[in-house]
Amino acid sequence: MSAPAASPVVPPAGPLVALRDIVKTYRRGQQVVPVLSGISFDIAAGEFLALMGPSGSGKSTLLNLIAGIDRPDSGRLVVAGEDVGRLGEAELADWRARHIGFIFQFYNLMPVLSALENVELPLLLKDMGRRERRERAELALSMVGLADRMTHAPSELSGGQQQRVAIARALITDPTLIVADEPTGDLDRESADDVLRLMQRLNDEIGKTIVMVTHDSRAAGHAHAIMHLEKGVLSGREELRG
């Protein structure tokens, strides 16, 4: 019998994501390499936040911590009412499946599956019939403008279309938070703009909270705000729109 769920540690009116004094290091042989040093900030529900900084600044590490892919060495990280650092591995995997939608730079689509089958994948672990899975995947692909490409394999789609399939896959479980790591880094400018407009529409029209790592200032311009990282330390927040 599983243990009862812990009470939320963030009140409903509080931020969706709260980081307090987050520290993360990596070991390189005998050397300890600091990556994040005392990071503290909040992300409100419905916010679209861009994380920017030079290579090695710690922005992807920070995104992985927020997504529950990695754990901080110290500090407190609360996401969607759960103190993520206190979860065991199985609990953390279940938490990610319920709360996090992932968008990666290189799409991570299964080449032998159709667009529709790729979008269905996150639902295979859920207690859901095939017909309901199919209907939800069709709806998600329609939302990203690919109703006419459902049966196509990834190799038959452009880079921008493949990224939209990946966004549909991220949406299929109705996640609390979408995390995107350089989602336009492998796209030409026109395709990148299409994907960014789609992400902004998901934020504006259905209120999805998005945290995006990018090195592209034009991409970051679609967010509500930009957080800048320098050598593992927050160097400022720039507000862009309400």
C-alpha positions, 0 to 999 in steps of 0.5 A: 500500500502506497504512502499517503500523498504529502501535503502541498508545501506551497499554498495555492496562491504561491508561485508555481516554482520556488527556488531557494538557495539552490547549489549544484556542483559536478565532480571532474575527477578530484575537482569539484566544479561549481555550476549553480551558486545560491540561486533563488527566484519564483516563477508564477503560474502562467508565466513564460520565462526565458533563461539566458546566459553564455555557454557554461553559465548553468542555464541547462542545469537549472532547467533540468533541476526545475524539471526533476531530471537532476537534483540540487546539492542543497537548497529547496526546490518546490514545483507544483506544490511538491518539494522535488528534492525530497522525492525518491526516484520512483516518486520523482518519475511519477511526478515528472509524468504528471507535471512536466512536458519536455521540448528538446532542441533535437525533437527526440522523435521515434523515427519508425513511428508516425507523428500521431504515434509519437504524440501518443507515447506519453499516454501509453503508461496511463490507464487509457484506452486506445481510442481515447489516446488516439483522440487526444493525440489527434487534438494535440496535433490539430492544436499545433497545426498538423492535422494534415500530417498525422500519418507522416514519419519524422523523416517526411516532416520539416524541422519546424514540423518535427518540433511542432510534433514534439510540442504536441507530445509535450502537451498531450498529458496537459502538464503543469509546466513546459520546459524547453531547452533551446527549442529553436536551436536546430531550426532556420529563422522562419521555422523558429519564428513559427515555433516561438509564435506557437509557444507564445500562443499556448501561453497566452490562450491556454495559460501554459507555464513555460520555462525556456533556455535559449541563447537567442535574444529574438527567441527570448523576446517572446517570453514575459521575462528574461533571467540572465545567468553568469557563471552560476549566479543570477545577474538580473531579470528583464521584464518584457511584457505583462 
